[in-house]
Amino acid sequence: KLFVDGKSVGRSYTIASSPTQEQYVEITVKREAMGLASRHLHDQWQVGDMIEIGAPAGKFFFKGDGVDEVLLIAGGVG
């Protein structure tokens, strides 16, 4: 969650830093021409600025009925 022009704006971004990095978290933000949050991050943010973050949310499940093997591949940006 970040604040743009005094308003709270929530967005989801991909963590880009290594899971072994304990001092900070890097995120990947693609600039969108009409994106309120992405333009703010690209144009206004400075090193050391902070953002409020939350844990992943949603329902993630796999029953596994009728399968012997599973291959999971994930990727994304922003």
C-alpha positions as CSV (number, residue, x, y, z in Angstrom):
1,K,0.0,0.0,0.0
2,L,1.3,3.4,-0.9
3,F,0.0,6.9,-0.7
4,V,-0.4,9.0,-3.9
5,D,-1.7,12.5,-3.6
6,G,-2.8,11.8,0.0
7,K,-4.9,8.7,-1.0
8,S,-4.1,5.1,-0.1
9,V,-3.5,3.0,-3.2
10,G,-3.1,-0.8,-3.0
11,R,-1.3,-2.8,-5.6
12,S,0.3,-6.3,-5.9
13,Y,4.0,-6.6,-7.0
14,T,6.4,-9.5,-7.4
15,I,9.3,-9.8,-5.0
16,A,12.5,-9.8,-7.1
17,S,15.1,-10.1,-4.4
18,S,16.6,-13.4,-3.3
19,P,14.8,-15.2,-0.4
20,T,18.1,-15.2,1.4
21,Q,18.2,-11.4,1.4
22,E,17.2,-10.3,4.9
23,Q,18.0,-6.5,4.9
24,Y,15.5,-5.4,2.3
25,V,13.0,-6.6,-0.3
26,E,13.2,-5.6,-4.0
27,I,10.1,-5.4,-6.1
28,T,9.6,-5.3,-9.8
29,V,7.3,-2.6,-11.1
30,K,6.5,-2.2,-14.8
31,R,5.7,1.4,-15.6
32,E,2.2,1.7,-17.1
33,A,1.4,4.9,-19.1
34,M,-1.9,5.4,-17.2
35,G,-0.8,3.5,-14.0
36,L,-1.3,5.7,-11.0
37,A,0.8,3.6,-8.7
38,S,3.5,2.6,-11.2
39,R,4.0,6.2,-12.4
40,H,4.3,7.3,-8.8
41,L,6.9,4.7,-7.9
42,H,8.9,5.4,-11.1
43,D,8.7,9.2,-10.8
44,Q,8.6,10.0,-7.1
45,W,10.3,7.3,-5.1
46,Q,13.9,7.7,-3.8
47,V,16.3,5.2,-2.2
48,G,15.2,4.6,1.4
49,D,11.5,5.4,0.9
50,M,9.2,2.9,2.6
51,I,6.0,1.1,1.7
52,E,3.4,-0.9,3.7
53,I,3.3,-4.5,2.7
54,G,1.1,-7.5,3.4
55,A,1.3,-11.3,3.1
56,P,0.1,-13.1,0.0
57,A,-3.6,-13.7,0.0
58,G,-6.1,-15.9,-1.8
59,K,-6.8,-19.6,-2.0
60,F,-4.0,-21.8,-3.2
61,F,-4.8,-25.5,-3.3
62,F,-4.2,-28.7,-5.3
63,K,-6.1,-31.9,-4.5
64,G,-3.9,-34.2,-6.6
65,D,-6.7,-36.6,-7.4
66,G,-5.7,-39.1,-10.1
67,V,-2.1,-37.9,-10.7
68,D,1.2,-39.5,-10.1
69,E,3.5,-36.5,-10.6
70,V,3.2,-32.7,-10.5
71,L,5.3,-30.0,-12.2
72,L,4.8,-26.5,-10.9
73,I,6.1,-23.5,-12.7
74,A,5.6,-19.9,-11.6
75,G,6.7,-16.6,-12.9
76,G,5.5,-13.1,-13.2
77,V,6.2,-9.4,-13.0
78,G,4.2,-6.9,-11.1
